[in-house]
Amino acid sequence: MTTGCTIIIADDHSLIRSALVALLDASAGLSVIADVEDADKALRETARHRPDVVVLDIDMPGVDSFQAASEVRQISPKTEVVFLSGSCNDRFIEAARASGARGYVYKGDDPAELVSAIRSVMDGGTFYSTSVSERISNGPHGDGGSKFSMLSSRELETLRYIAKGLSKKEIAPLMHISVKTVDKHVTQVMSKLGIHDRVALARYAIREGLVAP
């Protein structure tokens, strides 16, 4: 059971930090010991305090937050990381999981989910808020991957070309494969993503940062 959990918050928006401090300090057994505006300071405060949990916003100036998450665990191996983000795309979710973080909370979800995430990781579990868990195959506490993670490198390459508006005949020579193989990749991409038209595939690729809008 979570008791006396110490927390560092890193978010570059002061109003959000203030709201998070108020939320967490009002929750039984949770205590915010530092709130900072970037990942660099979060790492310094981690080295100083060795907190139980560091809450990292994904989009901040300075050190990349995913790299910072890995460094947090190097500085203080017992410290858990929970990501907090205004973005809820598969690429970020996979990067967060790869960094060793066991929690990811979307800012558009209920704020109480951050409290649940902190308690869950402190108890040795994982937690993904409602919008995030919908993108992970095994639900909010599972270990499945996102739809993005299910695509092979060749399928991702095919998706990028589709999003750029290229036809299968145009894609084939670029990938040095037959049109039939391109068609197979497209079918696999659509099946794995649950998307069945080219316009929707292009929108997905843009949202995931695979191509520029």
PyMOL CGO cylinders between C-alpha atoms (Angstrom):
from pymol import cmd
from pymol.cgo import CYLINDER

trace = [
    CYLINDER, 0.00, 0.00, 0.00, 1.29, 3.49, -0.88, 0.3, 1, 1, 1, 1, 1, 1,
    CYLINDER, 1.29, 3.49, -0.88, 2.31, 5.53, 2.19, 0.3, 1, 1, 1, 1, 1, 1,
    CYLINDER, 2.31, 5.53, 2.19, 4.42, 8.68, 2.48, 0.3, 1, 1, 1, 1, 1, 1,
    CYLINDER, 4.42, 8.68, 2.48, 5.07, 8.94, -1.27, 0.3, 1, 1, 1, 1, 1, 1,
    CYLINDER, 5.07, 8.94, -1.27, 7.37, 11.85, -2.23, 0.3, 1, 1, 1, 1, 1, 1,
    CYLINDER, 7.37, 11.85, -2.23, 6.92, 13.41, -5.67, 0.3, 1, 1, 1, 1, 1, 1,
    CYLINDER, 6.92, 13.41, -5.67, 8.72, 15.80, -8.01, 0.3, 1, 1, 1, 1, 1, 1,
    CYLINDER, 8.72, 15.80, -8.01, 6.66, 17.50, -10.72, 0.3, 1, 1, 1, 1, 1, 1,
    CYLINDER, 6.66, 17.50, -10.72, 8.20, 18.82, -13.95, 0.3, 1, 1, 1, 1, 1, 1,
    CYLINDER, 8.20, 18.82, -13.95, 6.00, 20.86, -16.27, 0.3, 1, 1, 1, 1, 1, 1,
    CYLINDER, 6.00, 20.86, -16.27, 6.85, 24.09, -18.08, 0.3, 1, 1, 1, 1, 1, 1,
    CYLINDER, 6.85, 24.09, -18.08, 3.43, 25.66, -17.39, 0.3, 1, 1, 1, 1, 1, 1,
    CYLINDER, 3.43, 25.66, -17.39, 3.30, 27.25, -13.95, 0.3, 1, 1, 1, 1, 1, 1,
    CYLINDER, 3.30, 27.25, -13.95, -0.51, 27.13, -13.70, 0.3, 1, 1, 1, 1, 1, 1,
    CYLINDER, -0.51, 27.13, -13.70, -0.51, 23.40, -14.39, 0.3, 1, 1, 1, 1, 1, 1,
    CYLINDER, -0.51, 23.40, -14.39, 2.26, 22.84, -11.82, 0.3, 1, 1, 1, 1, 1, 1,
    CYLINDER, 2.26, 22.84, -11.82, 0.28, 24.76, -9.20, 0.3, 1, 1, 1, 1, 1, 1,
    CYLINDER, 0.28, 24.76, -9.20, -2.85, 22.75, -9.91, 0.3, 1, 1, 1, 1, 1, 1,
    CYLINDER, -2.85, 22.75, -9.91, -0.92, 19.47, -9.72, 0.3, 1, 1, 1, 1, 1, 1,
    CYLINDER, -0.92, 19.47, -9.72, 0.74, 20.41, -6.45, 0.3, 1, 1, 1, 1, 1, 1,
    CYLINDER, 0.74, 20.41, -6.45, -2.67, 21.24, -4.95, 0.3, 1, 1, 1, 1, 1, 1,
    CYLINDER, -2.67, 21.24, -4.95, -4.18, 18.01, -6.27, 0.3, 1, 1, 1, 1, 1, 1,
    CYLINDER, -4.18, 18.01, -6.27, -1.40, 15.72, -5.04, 0.3, 1, 1, 1, 1, 1, 1,
    CYLINDER, -1.40, 15.72, -5.04, -0.79, 17.41, -1.69, 0.3, 1, 1, 1, 1, 1, 1,
    CYLINDER, -0.79, 17.41, -1.69, -4.51, 17.05, -0.97, 0.3, 1, 1, 1, 1, 1, 1,
    CYLINDER, -4.51, 17.05, -0.97, -4.30, 13.29, -1.60, 0.3, 1, 1, 1, 1, 1, 1,
    CYLINDER, -4.30, 13.29, -1.60, -3.62, 11.09, 1.42, 0.3, 1, 1, 1, 1, 1, 1,
    CYLINDER, -3.62, 11.09, 1.42, -0.06, 9.85, 1.65, 0.3, 1, 1, 1, 1, 1, 1,
    CYLINDER, -0.06, 9.85, 1.65, 1.24, 11.95, -1.26, 0.3, 1, 1, 1, 1, 1, 1,
    CYLINDER, 1.24, 11.95, -1.26, 3.63, 14.89, -0.90, 0.3, 1, 1, 1, 1, 1, 1,
    CYLINDER, 3.63, 14.89, -0.90, 5.15, 17.11, -3.59, 0.3, 1, 1, 1, 1, 1, 1,
    CYLINDER, 5.15, 17.11, -3.59, 8.69, 17.99, -2.51, 0.3, 1, 1, 1, 1, 1, 1,
    CYLINDER, 8.69, 17.99, -2.51, 9.66, 20.00, -5.60, 0.3, 1, 1, 1, 1, 1, 1,
    CYLINDER, 9.66, 20.00, -5.60, 8.06, 21.40, -8.74, 0.3, 1, 1, 1, 1, 1, 1,
    CYLINDER, 8.06, 21.40, -8.74, 10.22, 22.56, -11.64, 0.3, 1, 1, 1, 1, 1, 1,
    CYLINDER, 10.22, 22.56, -11.64, 9.77, 23.84, -15.18, 0.3, 1, 1, 1, 1, 1, 1,
    CYLINDER, 9.77, 23.84, -15.18, 12.08, 21.56, -17.18, 0.3, 1, 1, 1, 1, 1, 1,
    CYLINDER, 12.08, 21.56, -17.18, 13.66, 18.11, -17.28, 0.3, 1, 1, 1, 1, 1, 1,
    CYLINDER, 13.66, 18.11, -17.28, 17.15, 19.39, -16.47, 0.3, 1, 1, 1, 1, 1, 1,
    CYLINDER, 17.15, 19.39, -16.47, 15.95, 20.71, -13.11, 0.3, 1, 1, 1, 1, 1, 1,
    CYLINDER, 15.95, 20.71, -13.11, 13.94, 17.56, -12.54, 0.3, 1, 1, 1, 1, 1, 1,
    CYLINDER, 13.94, 17.56, -12.54, 17.16, 15.54, -12.82, 0.3, 1, 1, 1, 1, 1, 1,
    CYLINDER, 17.16, 15.54, -12.82, 18.98, 17.84, -10.39, 0.3, 1, 1, 1, 1, 1, 1,
    CYLINDER, 18.98, 17.84, -10.39, 16.12, 17.65, -7.89, 0.3, 1, 1, 1, 1, 1, 1,
    CYLINDER, 16.12, 17.65, -7.89, 16.00, 13.87, -8.30, 0.3, 1, 1, 1, 1, 1, 1,
    CYLINDER, 16.00, 13.87, -8.30, 19.68, 13.63, -7.39, 0.3, 1, 1, 1, 1, 1, 1,
    CYLINDER, 19.68, 13.63, -7.39, 19.06, 15.87, -4.39, 0.3, 1, 1, 1, 1, 1, 1,
    CYLINDER, 19.06, 15.87, -4.39, 15.87, 14.31, -3.00, 0.3, 1, 1, 1, 1, 1, 1,
    CYLINDER, 15.87, 14.31, -3.00, 15.70, 10.73, -4.37, 0.3, 1, 1, 1, 1, 1, 1,
    CYLINDER, 15.70, 10.73, -4.37, 11.87, 10.94, -4.61, 0.3, 1, 1, 1, 1, 1, 1,
    CYLINDER, 11.87, 10.94, -4.61, 9.53, 8.00, -4.93, 0.3, 1, 1, 1, 1, 1, 1,
    CYLINDER, 9.53, 8.00, -4.93, 7.98, 9.34, -8.15, 0.3, 1, 1, 1, 1, 1, 1,
    CYLINDER, 7.98, 9.34, -8.15, 8.87, 11.92, -10.79, 0.3, 1, 1, 1, 1, 1, 1,
    CYLINDER, 8.87, 11.92, -10.79, 5.99, 13.25, -12.90, 0.3, 1, 1, 1, 1, 1, 1,
    CYLINDER, 5.99, 13.25, -12.90, 7.35, 14.45, -16.26, 0.3, 1, 1, 1, 1, 1, 1,
    CYLINDER, 7.35, 14.45, -16.26, 5.53, 16.49, -18.86, 0.3, 1, 1, 1, 1, 1, 1,
    CYLINDER, 5.53, 16.49, -18.86, 6.60, 15.21, -22.30, 0.3, 1, 1, 1, 1, 1, 1,
    CYLINDER, 6.60, 15.21, -22.30, 6.93, 18.53, -24.12, 0.3, 1, 1, 1, 1, 1, 1,
    CYLINDER, 6.93, 18.53, -24.12, 9.37, 20.74, -22.19, 0.3, 1, 1, 1, 1, 1, 1,
    CYLINDER, 9.37, 20.74, -22.19, 12.46, 22.80, -23.04, 0.3, 1, 1, 1, 1, 1, 1,
    CYLINDER, 12.46, 22.80, -23.04, 15.91, 21.34, -22.43, 0.3, 1, 1, 1, 1, 1, 1,
    CYLINDER, 15.91, 21.34, -22.43, 16.66, 17.66, -22.06, 0.3, 1, 1, 1, 1, 1, 1,
    CYLINDER, 16.66, 17.66, -22.06, 14.30, 15.35, -23.95, 0.3, 1, 1, 1, 1, 1, 1,
    CYLINDER, 14.30, 15.35, -23.95, 11.78, 14.01, -21.45, 0.3, 1, 1, 1, 1, 1, 1,
    CYLINDER, 11.78, 14.01, -21.45, 12.15, 10.40, -22.60, 0.3, 1, 1, 1, 1, 1, 1,
    CYLINDER, 12.15, 10.40, -22.60, 15.93, 10.63, -22.13, 0.3, 1, 1, 1, 1, 1, 1,
    CYLINDER, 15.93, 10.63, -22.13, 15.34, 12.30, -18.77, 0.3, 1, 1, 1, 1, 1, 1,
    CYLINDER, 15.34, 12.30, -18.77, 13.14, 9.39, -17.67, 0.3, 1, 1, 1, 1, 1, 1,
    CYLINDER, 13.14, 9.39, -17.67, 15.97, 6.96, -18.35, 0.3, 1, 1, 1, 1, 1, 1,
    CYLINDER, 15.97, 6.96, -18.35, 18.42, 9.20, -16.47, 0.3, 1, 1, 1, 1, 1, 1,
    CYLINDER, 18.42, 9.20, -16.47, 16.07, 9.44, -13.49, 0.3, 1, 1, 1, 1, 1, 1,
    CYLINDER, 16.07, 9.44, -13.49, 16.28, 5.67, -13.10, 0.3, 1, 1, 1, 1, 1, 1,
    CYLINDER, 16.28, 5.67, -13.10, 20.08, 5.82, -13.33, 0.3, 1, 1, 1, 1, 1, 1,
    CYLINDER, 20.08, 5.82, -13.33, 20.33, 8.56, -10.72, 0.3, 1, 1, 1, 1, 1, 1,
    CYLINDER, 20.33, 8.56, -10.72, 17.78, 6.99, -8.37, 0.3, 1, 1, 1, 1, 1, 1,
    CYLINDER, 17.78, 6.99, -8.37, 16.93, 3.36, -9.30, 0.3, 1, 1, 1, 1, 1, 1,
    CYLINDER, 16.93, 3.36, -9.30, 14.01, 3.18, -6.87, 0.3, 1, 1, 1, 1, 1, 1,
    CYLINDER, 14.01, 3.18, -6.87, 12.33, 6.27, -8.33, 0.3, 1, 1, 1, 1, 1, 1,
    CYLINDER, 12.33, 6.27, -8.33, 9.37, 5.62, -10.64, 0.3, 1, 1, 1, 1, 1, 1,
    CYLINDER, 9.37, 5.62, -10.64, 8.42, 7.86, -13.57, 0.3, 1, 1, 1, 1, 1, 1,
    CYLINDER, 8.42, 7.86, -13.57, 4.93, 8.85, -14.67, 0.3, 1, 1, 1, 1, 1, 1,
    CYLINDER, 4.93, 8.85, -14.67, 4.51, 10.83, -17.88, 0.3, 1, 1, 1, 1, 1, 1,
    CYLINDER, 4.51, 10.83, -17.88, 1.91, 13.58, -18.11, 0.3, 1, 1, 1, 1, 1, 1,
    CYLINDER, 1.91, 13.58, -18.11, 1.13, 14.89, -21.58, 0.3, 1, 1, 1, 1, 1, 1,
    CYLINDER, 1.13, 14.89, -21.58, -1.28, 16.89, -23.67, 0.3, 1, 1, 1, 1, 1, 1,
    CYLINDER, -1.28, 16.89, -23.67, -0.48, 14.51, -26.54, 0.3, 1, 1, 1, 1, 1, 1,
    CYLINDER, -0.48, 14.51, -26.54, -1.91, 11.02, -26.75, 0.3, 1, 1, 1, 1, 1, 1,
    CYLINDER, -1.91, 11.02, -26.75, -0.34, 9.36, -29.76, 0.3, 1, 1, 1, 1, 1, 1,
    CYLINDER, -0.34, 9.36, -29.76, 1.09, 5.90, -30.20, 0.3, 1, 1, 1, 1, 1, 1,
    CYLINDER, 1.09, 5.90, -30.20, 4.64, 7.10, -30.90, 0.3, 1, 1, 1, 1, 1, 1,
    CYLINDER, 4.64, 7.10, -30.90, 4.84, 8.94, -27.57, 0.3, 1, 1, 1, 1, 1, 1,
    CYLINDER, 4.84, 8.94, -27.57, 3.30, 6.01, -25.71, 0.3, 1, 1, 1, 1, 1, 1,
    CYLINDER, 3.30, 6.01, -25.71, 5.90, 3.62, -27.12, 0.3, 1, 1, 1, 1, 1, 1,
    CYLINDER, 5.90, 3.62, -27.12, 8.75, 6.03, -26.33, 0.3, 1, 1, 1, 1, 1, 1,
    CYLINDER, 8.75, 6.03, -26.33, 7.45, 6.39, -22.76, 0.3, 1, 1, 1, 1, 1, 1,
    CYLINDER, 7.45, 6.39, -22.76, 7.30, 2.63, -22.28, 0.3, 1, 1, 1, 1, 1, 1,
    CYLINDER, 7.30, 2.63, -22.28, 10.77, 2.19, -23.78, 0.3, 1, 1, 1, 1, 1, 1,
    CYLINDER, 10.77, 2.19, -23.78, 12.18, 4.74, -21.32, 0.3, 1, 1, 1, 1, 1, 1,
    CYLINDER, 12.18, 4.74, -21.32, 11.16, 2.56, -18.37, 0.3, 1, 1, 1, 1, 1, 1,
    CYLINDER, 11.16, 2.56, -18.37, 8.22, 4.69, -17.24, 0.3, 1, 1, 1, 1, 1, 1,
    CYLINDER, 8.22, 4.69, -17.24, 5.29, 2.68, -15.90, 0.3, 1, 1, 1, 1, 1, 1,
    CYLINDER, 5.29, 2.68, -15.90, 2.65, 5.39, -16.09, 0.3, 1, 1, 1, 1, 1, 1,
    CYLINDER, 2.65, 5.39, -16.09, 1.29, 7.73, -18.76, 0.3, 1, 1, 1, 1, 1, 1,
    CYLINDER, 1.29, 7.73, -18.76, -1.54, 10.16, -18.06, 0.3, 1, 1, 1, 1, 1, 1,
    CYLINDER, -1.54, 10.16, -18.06, -3.20, 12.27, -20.74, 0.3, 1, 1, 1, 1, 1, 1,
    CYLINDER, -3.20, 12.27, -20.74, -3.96, 15.82, -19.60, 0.3, 1, 1, 1, 1, 1, 1,
    CYLINDER, -3.96, 15.82, -19.60, -7.39, 15.63, -21.19, 0.3, 1, 1, 1, 1, 1, 1,
    CYLINDER, -7.39, 15.63, -21.19, -8.45, 12.81, -18.87, 0.3, 1, 1, 1, 1, 1, 1,
    CYLINDER, -8.45, 12.81, -18.87, -9.75, 13.11, -15.30, 0.3, 1, 1, 1, 1, 1, 1,
    CYLINDER, -9.75, 13.11, -15.30, -7.04, 14.68, -13.06, 0.3, 1, 1, 1, 1, 1, 1,
    CYLINDER, -7.04, 14.68, -13.06, -7.76, 12.01, -10.45, 0.3, 1, 1, 1, 1, 1, 1,
    CYLINDER, -7.76, 12.01, -10.45, -6.16, 9.52, -12.83, 0.3, 1, 1, 1, 1, 1, 1,
    CYLINDER, -6.16, 9.52, -12.83, -2.75, 11.03, -12.04, 0.3, 1, 1, 1, 1, 1, 1,
    CYLINDER, -2.75, 11.03, -12.04, -3.27, 10.15, -8.38, 0.3, 1, 1, 1, 1, 1, 1,
    CYLINDER, -3.27, 10.15, -8.38, -4.25, 6.62, -9.41, 0.3, 1, 1, 1, 1, 1, 1,
    CYLINDER, -4.25, 6.62, -9.41, -1.18, 6.37, -11.63, 0.3, 1, 1, 1, 1, 1, 1,
    CYLINDER, -1.18, 6.37, -11.63, 1.17, 7.38, -8.82, 0.3, 1, 1, 1, 1, 1, 1,
    CYLINDER, 1.17, 7.38, -8.82, -0.40, 4.94, -6.38, 0.3, 1, 1, 1, 1, 1, 1,
    CYLINDER, -0.40, 4.94, -6.38, -0.29, 2.16, -8.98, 0.3, 1, 1, 1, 1, 1, 1,
    CYLINDER, -0.29, 2.16, -8.98, 3.40, 2.54, -9.88, 0.3, 1, 1, 1, 1, 1, 1,
    CYLINDER, 3.40, 2.54, -9.88, 4.30, 2.82, -6.19, 0.3, 1, 1, 1, 1, 1, 1,
    CYLINDER, 4.30, 2.82, -6.19, 2.57, -0.51, -5.63, 0.3, 1, 1, 1, 1, 1, 1,
    CYLINDER, 2.57, -0.51, -5.63, 4.64, -2.07, -8.41, 0.3, 1, 1, 1, 1, 1, 1,
    CYLINDER, 4.64, -2.07, -8.41, 2.05, -1.84, -11.16, 0.3, 1, 1, 1, 1, 1, 1,
    CYLINDER, 2.05, -1.84, -11.16, 1.56, 0.14, -14.35, 0.3, 1, 1, 1, 1, 1, 1,
    CYLINDER, 1.56, 0.14, -14.35, -1.10, 2.70, -15.16, 0.3, 1, 1, 1, 1, 1, 1,
    CYLINDER, -1.10, 2.70, -15.16, -2.32, 4.35, -18.35, 0.3, 1, 1, 1, 1, 1, 1,
    CYLINDER, -2.32, 4.35, -18.35, -5.16, 6.84, -18.18, 0.3, 1, 1, 1, 1, 1, 1,
    CYLINDER, -5.16, 6.84, -18.18, -8.38, 6.24, -20.09, 0.3, 1, 1, 1, 1, 1, 1,
    CYLINDER, -8.38, 6.24, -20.09, -7.40, 7.80, -23.44, 0.3, 1, 1, 1, 1, 1, 1,
    CYLINDER, -7.40, 7.80, -23.44, -3.98, 6.16, -23.34, 0.3, 1, 1, 1, 1, 1, 1,
    CYLINDER, -3.98, 6.16, -23.34, -5.22, 2.70, -22.38, 0.3, 1, 1, 1, 1, 1, 1,
    CYLINDER, -5.22, 2.70, -22.38, -7.52, 2.71, -25.42, 0.3, 1, 1, 1, 1, 1, 1,
    CYLINDER, -7.52, 2.71, -25.42, -4.38, 2.66, -27.56, 0.3, 1, 1, 1, 1, 1, 1,
    CYLINDER, -4.38, 2.66, -27.56, -2.75, -0.23, -25.71, 0.3, 1, 1, 1, 1, 1, 1,
    CYLINDER, -2.75, -0.23, -25.71, -3.95, -3.72, -26.54, 0.3, 1, 1, 1, 1, 1, 1,
    CYLINDER, -3.95, -3.72, -26.54, -4.25, -5.11, -23.03, 0.3, 1, 1, 1, 1, 1, 1,
    CYLINDER, -4.25, -5.11, -23.03, -6.06, -2.21, -21.37, 0.3, 1, 1, 1, 1, 1, 1,
    CYLINDER, -6.06, -2.21, -21.37, -5.02, 0.21, -18.60, 0.3, 1, 1, 1, 1, 1, 1,
    CYLINDER, -5.02, 0.21, -18.60, -2.91, -2.22, -16.59, 0.3, 1, 1, 1, 1, 1, 1,
    CYLINDER, -2.91, -2.22, -16.59, -1.72, -4.54, -19.37, 0.3, 1, 1, 1, 1, 1, 1,
    CYLINDER, -1.72, -4.54, -19.37, 1.65, -5.00, -21.02, 0.3, 1, 1, 1, 1, 1, 1,
    CYLINDER, 1.65, -5.00, -21.02, 0.42, -5.01, -24.62, 0.3, 1, 1, 1, 1, 1, 1,
    CYLINDER, 0.42, -5.01, -24.62, 1.75, -2.61, -27.22, 0.3, 1, 1, 1, 1, 1, 1,
    CYLINDER, 1.75, -2.61, -27.22, 0.04, 0.21, -29.05, 0.3, 1, 1, 1, 1, 1, 1,
    CYLINDER, 0.04, 0.21, -29.05, -1.17, -0.20, -32.60, 0.3, 1, 1, 1, 1, 1, 1,
    CYLINDER, -1.17, -0.20, -32.60, 1.88, 1.78, -33.73, 0.3, 1, 1, 1, 1, 1, 1,
    CYLINDER, 1.88, 1.78, -33.73, 4.21, -0.79, -32.17, 0.3, 1, 1, 1, 1, 1, 1,
    CYLINDER, 4.21, -0.79, -32.17, 2.62, -3.59, -34.19, 0.3, 1, 1, 1, 1, 1, 1,
    CYLINDER, 2.62, -3.59, -34.19, 3.80, -2.16, -37.52, 0.3, 1, 1, 1, 1, 1, 1,
    CYLINDER, 3.80, -2.16, -37.52, 7.01, -3.51, -39.02, 0.3, 1, 1, 1, 1, 1, 1,
    CYLINDER, 7.01, -3.51, -39.02, 9.64, -1.14, -40.42, 0.3, 1, 1, 1, 1, 1, 1,
    CYLINDER, 9.64, -1.14, -40.42, 8.50, -1.92, -43.99, 0.3, 1, 1, 1, 1, 1, 1,
    CYLINDER, 8.50, -1.92, -43.99, 4.87, -1.32, -43.06, 0.3, 1, 1, 1, 1, 1, 1,
    CYLINDER, 4.87, -1.32, -43.06, 5.81, 2.03, -41.52, 0.3, 1, 1, 1, 1, 1, 1,
    CYLINDER, 5.81, 2.03, -41.52, 7.69, 2.94, -44.69, 0.3, 1, 1, 1, 1, 1, 1,
    CYLINDER, 7.69, 2.94, -44.69, 4.65, 2.00, -46.77, 0.3, 1, 1, 1, 1, 1, 1,
    CYLINDER, 4.65, 2.00, -46.77, 2.41, 4.07, -44.49, 0.3, 1, 1, 1, 1, 1, 1,
    CYLINDER, 2.41, 4.07, -44.49, 4.63, 7.14, -44.95, 0.3, 1, 1, 1, 1, 1, 1,
    CYLINDER, 4.63, 7.14, -44.95, 4.36, 6.88, -48.73, 0.3, 1, 1, 1, 1, 1, 1,
    CYLINDER, 4.36, 6.88, -48.73, 0.61, 6.38, -48.61, 0.3, 1, 1, 1, 1, 1, 1,
    CYLINDER, 0.61, 6.38, -48.61, 0.30, 9.47, -46.41, 0.3, 1, 1, 1, 1, 1, 1,
    CYLINDER, 0.30, 9.47, -46.41, 2.25, 11.44, -49.00, 0.3, 1, 1, 1, 1, 1, 1,
    CYLINDER, 2.25, 11.44, -49.00, -0.37, 10.52, -51.60, 0.3, 1, 1, 1, 1, 1, 1,
    CYLINDER, -0.37, 10.52, -51.60, 1.69, 8.05, -53.62, 0.3, 1, 1, 1, 1, 1, 1,
    CYLINDER, 1.69, 8.05, -53.62, -0.01, 5.22, -55.49, 0.3, 1, 1, 1, 1, 1, 1,
    CYLINDER, -0.01, 5.22, -55.49, 1.01, 1.58, -55.05, 0.3, 1, 1, 1, 1, 1, 1,
    CYLINDER, 1.01, 1.58, -55.05, 2.70, 1.68, -58.47, 0.3, 1, 1, 1, 1, 1, 1,
    CYLINDER, 2.70, 1.68, -58.47, 4.72, 4.72, -57.38, 0.3, 1, 1, 1, 1, 1, 1,
    CYLINDER, 4.72, 4.72, -57.38, 5.63, 3.15, -54.02, 0.3, 1, 1, 1, 1, 1, 1,
    CYLINDER, 5.63, 3.15, -54.02, 6.89, -0.17, -55.46, 0.3, 1, 1, 1, 1, 1, 1,
    CYLINDER, 6.89, -0.17, -55.46, 10.11, 1.13, -57.14, 0.3, 1, 1, 1, 1, 1, 1,
    CYLINDER, 10.11, 1.13, -57.14, 10.91, 3.38, -54.18, 0.3, 1, 1, 1, 1, 1, 1,
    CYLINDER, 10.91, 3.38, -54.18, 10.86, 0.34, -51.88, 0.3, 1, 1, 1, 1, 1, 1,
    CYLINDER, 10.86, 0.34, -51.88, 12.39, -1.98, -54.51, 0.3, 1, 1, 1, 1, 1, 1,
    CYLINDER, 12.39, -1.98, -54.51, 9.48, -4.39, -54.23, 0.3, 1, 1, 1, 1, 1, 1,
    CYLINDER, 9.48, -4.39, -54.23, 6.59, -5.48, -56.45, 0.3, 1, 1, 1, 1, 1, 1,
    CYLINDER, 6.59, -5.48, -56.45, 3.19, -3.79, -56.54, 0.3, 1, 1, 1, 1, 1, 1,
    CYLINDER, 3.19, -3.79, -56.54, 1.77, -7.05, -55.17, 0.3, 1, 1, 1, 1, 1, 1,
    CYLINDER, 1.77, -7.05, -55.17, 4.06, -6.78, -52.12, 0.3, 1, 1, 1, 1, 1, 1,
    CYLINDER, 4.06, -6.78, -52.12, 3.10, -3.14, -51.61, 0.3, 1, 1, 1, 1, 1, 1,
    CYLINDER, 3.10, -3.14, -51.61, -0.53, -4.20, -51.70, 0.3, 1, 1, 1, 1, 1, 1,
    CYLINDER, -0.53, -4.20, -51.70, 0.23, -6.84, -49.05, 0.3, 1, 1, 1, 1, 1, 1,
    CYLINDER, 0.23, -6.84, -49.05, 1.89, -4.21, -46.82, 0.3, 1, 1, 1, 1, 1, 1,
    CYLINDER, 1.89, -4.21, -46.82, -1.08, -1.86, -47.23, 0.3, 1, 1, 1, 1, 1, 1,
    CYLINDER, -1.08, -1.86, -47.23, -3.50, -4.63, -46.31, 0.3, 1, 1, 1, 1, 1, 1,
    CYLINDER, -3.50, -4.63, -46.31, -1.44, -5.47, -43.20, 0.3, 1, 1, 1, 1, 1, 1,
    CYLINDER, -1.44, -5.47, -43.20, -1.23, -1.81, -42.16, 0.3, 1, 1, 1, 1, 1, 1,
    CYLINDER, -1.23, -1.81, -42.16, -4.98, -1.35, -42.49, 0.3, 1, 1, 1, 1, 1, 1,
    CYLINDER, -4.98, -1.35, -42.49, -5.68, -4.55, -40.59, 0.3, 1, 1, 1, 1, 1, 1,
    CYLINDER, -5.68, -4.55, -40.59, -3.32, -3.74, -37.71, 0.3, 1, 1, 1, 1, 1, 1,
    CYLINDER, -3.32, -3.74, -37.71, -4.50, -0.14, -37.36, 0.3, 1, 1, 1, 1, 1, 1,
    CYLINDER, -4.50, -0.14, -37.36, -8.17, -0.88, -37.93, 0.3, 1, 1, 1, 1, 1, 1,
    CYLINDER, -8.17, -0.88, -37.93, -8.20, 1.85, -40.58, 0.3, 1, 1, 1, 1, 1, 1,
    CYLINDER, -8.20, 1.85, -40.58, -9.60, 1.01, -43.98, 0.3, 1, 1, 1, 1, 1, 1,
    CYLINDER, -9.60, 1.01, -43.98, -9.23, 4.04, -46.25, 0.3, 1, 1, 1, 1, 1, 1,
    CYLINDER, -9.23, 4.04, -46.25, -6.24, 6.05, -47.48, 0.3, 1, 1, 1, 1, 1, 1,
    CYLINDER, -6.24, 6.05, -47.48, -7.45, 9.41, -46.15, 0.3, 1, 1, 1, 1, 1, 1,
    CYLINDER, -7.45, 9.41, -46.15, -7.78, 8.04, -42.61, 0.3, 1, 1, 1, 1, 1, 1,
    CYLINDER, -7.78, 8.04, -42.61, -4.34, 6.41, -42.93, 0.3, 1, 1, 1, 1, 1, 1,
    CYLINDER, -4.34, 6.41, -42.93, -2.85, 9.76, -43.93, 0.3, 1, 1, 1, 1, 1, 1,
    CYLINDER, -2.85, 9.76, -43.93, -4.47, 11.46, -40.94, 0.3, 1, 1, 1, 1, 1, 1,
    CYLINDER, -4.47, 11.46, -40.94, -3.08, 8.76, -38.63, 0.3, 1, 1, 1, 1, 1, 1,
    CYLINDER, -3.08, 8.76, -38.63, 0.43, 9.18, -40.07, 0.3, 1, 1, 1, 1, 1, 1,
    CYLINDER, 0.43, 9.18, -40.07, 0.29, 12.96, -39.60, 0.3, 1, 1, 1, 1, 1, 1,
    CYLINDER, 0.29, 12.96, -39.60, -0.99, 12.62, -36.03, 0.3, 1, 1, 1, 1, 1, 1,
    CYLINDER, -0.99, 12.62, -36.03, 1.83, 10.22, -35.20, 0.3, 1, 1, 1, 1, 1, 1,
    CYLINDER, 1.83, 10.22, -35.20, 4.45, 12.56, -36.69, 0.3, 1, 1, 1, 1, 1, 1,
    CYLINDER, 4.45, 12.56, -36.69, 5.41, 10.18, -39.51, 0.3, 1, 1, 1, 1, 1, 1,
    CYLINDER, 5.41, 10.18, -39.51, 4.88, 12.87, -42.14, 0.3, 1, 1, 1, 1, 1, 1,
    CYLINDER, 4.88, 12.87, -42.14, 4.43, 16.63, -42.03, 0.3, 1, 1, 1, 1, 1, 1,
    CYLINDER, 4.43, 16.63, -42.03, 0.83, 17.93, -42.22, 0.3, 1, 1, 1, 1, 1, 1,
]
cmd.load_cgo(trace, "trace")
